[in-house]
């Protein structure tokens, strides 16, 4: 049975998905997500893939001769989602600690002639692209890589417009700390994962509204009844983008 945790404050914006679920429909790209997002960034090993290609020491020339389709957690869903997003002008990208040549070879097998349109070279970022060595984790998780991807894809500097999928809780928390909409998927990226993200993310859509100072002032709270010494102001306060709720709990 699947279990999930609801989104927390918009400032933390981590949505967790635990366990497996039964796929019931073809992955879709709803209008609500298109309005919210500029790009979707995926981790690769143990997220898009069900295996860890770097730890398995897979080389690019080994991929064609292996059952590479089975290396993907949900090949049909990943392909459909990426093509659907690209068709709606939402960019897709990879932020991985693995090897760029291996990732590229896997993606070429999936997208063929559409590879350069959907995943051009600048849409795949590994540690070697940010001054480190492929195979090494970075101190700030995927944050530096996400920043590089945003610049290379010409996306406005607003991390709140990025949806990020990763199987690592720490990477999700670090990305959420800078405002990225992060989805922790320890059971890999699958059709149910995407469906749940599409369901949960509209709950944080309010973070894209204008700052409070630019909004119309709310109606004043009713005055306390005369003689009611215990009456207090009754204004309601929703979750703010600066929510301090721990996204990991």
C-alpha positions in Angstrom: 0.0 0.0 0.0 1.3 3.4 -0.9 1.8 6.1 1.7 2.6 9.8 1.2 3.3 12.9 3.2 1.5 16.1 2.2 3.4 19.2 1.0 4.8 21.4 3.8 5.2 25.2 3.7 5.8 26.7 0.3 9.3 27.8 1.4 10.3 24.2 2.1 8.2 22.7 -0.7 9.3 19.1 -0.4 6.7 16.6 -1.3 7.5 13.0 -0.3 6.3 9.8 -1.9 6.9 6.5 -0.1 6.1 3.0 -1.3 4.7 1.8 -4.6 1.3 2.4 -6.2 -0.7 0.9 -9.0 -0.5 2.8 -12.2 -4.0 3.6 -13.4 -3.6 6.1 -16.3 -1.1 7.4 -18.8 1.1 10.2 -17.4 -0.3 13.6 -18.3 1.1 17.1 -18.2 -1.8 19.1 -16.7 -2.2 22.8 -17.4 -1.8 23.6 -13.7 1.8 22.3 -13.8 2.6 24.1 -17.1 1.6 27.4 -15.5 3.8 26.7 -12.4 6.9 25.3 -14.0 9.8 26.3 -16.3 11.7 23.0 -16.0 11.7 19.6 -14.4 15.1 18.3 -13.2 15.7 14.6 -12.6 18.4 12.8 -10.7 19.5 9.8 -12.8 20.9 6.8 -10.8 18.2 5.2 -8.6 15.7 7.8 -9.7 15.3 7.5 -13.5 17.2 4.3 -13.4 16.4 1.5 -11.0 20.1 0.7 -10.8 23.2 2.8 -9.9 25.0 2.9 -13.2 28.1 4.6 -11.7 28.5 2.0 -8.9 27.9 -0.8 -11.4 30.8 0.7 -13.5 28.7 0.7 -16.6 30.5 2.1 -19.7 28.8 3.8 -22.6 29.7 0.9 -25.0 28.2 -1.6 -22.6 24.7 -0.2 -22.8 23.6 -1.3 -26.3 24.5 -5.0 -25.5 22.6 -5.1 -22.2 18.9 -5.1 -21.5 19.0 -1.4 -21.0 15.3 -0.9 -21.0 15.1 -2.9 -17.8 17.6 -0.5 -16.2 14.9 2.2 -16.2 12.5 2.3 -13.3 9.6 3.1 -15.6 10.8 3.7 -19.1 7.3 4.4 -20.6 6.4 6.9 -18.0 9.8 8.7 -18.2 9.7 8.9 -21.9 6.0 10.1 -22.0 6.5 12.7 -19.3 9.7 14.2 -20.9 8.1 14.3 -24.3 4.9 15.8 -22.9 6.8 18.5 -21.0 8.9 19.4 -24.0 5.8 19.7 -26.1 4.4 22.2 -23.6 7.7 24.2 -23.5 8.7 23.0 -20.1 12.4 22.1 -20.2 13.7 18.8 -18.8 17.1 18.2 -17.5 19.4 15.8 -15.5 21.4 16.7 -12.4 23.5 13.7 -11.5 26.7 12.8 -9.6 27.3 10.1 -12.3 29.0 10.2 -15.7 27.7 12.4 -18.4 28.7 10.0 -21.2 26.9 7.1 -19.6 23.7 9.2 -19.0 23.8 10.5 -22.5 24.1 7.1 -24.0 21.1 5.8 -22.0 19.0 8.8 -23.1 19.9 8.4 -26.7 18.5 4.9 -26.6 15.2 6.3 -25.3 14.8 9.5 -27.4 16.7 8.7 -30.6 16.5 11.5 -33.2 14.6 13.7 -30.6 17.5 13.6 -28.2 19.0 17.0 -29.1 15.6 18.6 -28.9 14.6 17.1 -25.5 17.9 16.6 -23.8 20.6 18.8 -25.5 24.1 18.5 -24.0 23.5 21.6 -21.7 20.5 19.9 -20.1 22.7 17.2 -18.5 24.8 18.4 -15.6 27.3 16.2 -13.7 30.1 17.1 -11.3 32.6 17.6 -14.1 30.5 20.5 -15.4 30.9 22.4 -12.1 34.6 21.9 -11.4 34.5 18.5 -9.6 34.9 14.9 -10.8 32.1 12.7 -12.0 31.2 10.1 -9.3 31.7 12.6 -6.5 28.9 14.1 -4.4 28.9 17.9 -4.0 28.7 19.6 -0.6 25.5 21.5 -1.5 23.8 18.5 -3.0 22.4 19.3 -6.5 22.0 23.0 -5.9 25.1 24.1 -7.9 24.1 21.9 -10.7 20.5 23.1 -10.7 21.8 26.7 -10.9 24.0 25.8 -13.9 21.1 24.1 -15.6 18.9 27.1 -15.1 21.5 29.4 -16.7 22.3 27.1 -19.6 18.7 26.6 -20.4 17.9 30.3 -20.3 15.5 30.0 -17.4 14.8 33.1 -15.3 16.5 33.0 -11.9 13.5 31.7 -10.0 14.1 28.3 -8.4 10.5 28.1 -7.4 9.7 27.3 -11.1 11.8 24.1 -11.0 10.5 20.7 -10.0 13.2 18.3 -8.9 13.0 14.5 -8.4 15.7 12.7 -6.4 15.9 9.4 -4.5 18.2 11.1 -1.9 16.5 12.9 1.0 19.4 15.2 1.7 19.5 16.4 -1.9 15.8 17.2 -1.8 16.1 19.1 1.5 19.0 21.2 0.3 17.2 22.0 -3.0 14.1 22.9 -1.0 16.1 25.3 1.1 16.8 27.5 -1.9 13.1 27.3 -3.0 13.2 24.4 -5.5 10.0 22.3 -5.5 11.6 19.0 -4.5 10.0 15.5 -4.7 11.7 12.8 -2.7 11.1 9.5 -4.5 13.0 6.6 -2.8 11.1 4.1 -5.0 12.4 5.8 -8.2 10.6 7.9 -10.8 7.5 6.0 -11.9 4.1 6.8 -13.3 2.5 6.8 -9.8 5.3 9.2 -8.7 4.5 11.6 -11.4 0.7 11.3 -10.9 1.2 12.1 -7.2 3.4 15.1 -7.9 0.7 16.4 -10.3 -1.8 16.0 -7.5 0.2 17.5 -4.7 2.0 20.4 -6.3 -1.0 22.7 -6.8 -1.2 22.9 -3.0 1.9 25.1 -3.1 0.7 27.2 -6.0 0.1 30.1 -3.7 3.8 30.7 -3.4 3.7 32.2 -6.9 1.2 34.9 -5.9 2.4 38.5 -5.4 4.1 39.5 -2.2 1.7 40.4 0.6 2.6 44.1 0.2 1.4 44.1 -3.4 -1.9 42.4 -2.6 -5.1 44.1 -1.6 -5.3 44.5 2.1 -7.5 41.9 3.8 -10.8 42.9 5.4 -10.3 44.0 9.0 -11.2 41.4 11.7 -14.4 42.0 13.6 -14.0 44.2 16.7 -14.2 42.3 20.0 -17.6 42.4 21.6 -17.9 45.1 24.3 -16.9 43.8 27.7 -15.3 40.7 26.4 -11.8 41.0 28.0 -10.7 37.7 26.5 -11.4 38.6 22.9 -8.4 38.8 20.6 -7.7 39.7 17.0 -9.1 36.9 14.8 -7.2 37.4 11.6 -6.2 34.2 9.9 -2.6 33.5 8.7 -1.8 30.9 6.0 1.5 29.2 5.4 4.1 31.7 4.3 7.0 31.1 1.9 9.3 31.5 4.8 7.7 28.6 6.7 10.2 27.0 9.1 8.5 23.6 9.2 11.1 20.9 8.8 10.6 19.4 5.3 12.0 16.1 6.4 9.4 15.4 9.1 
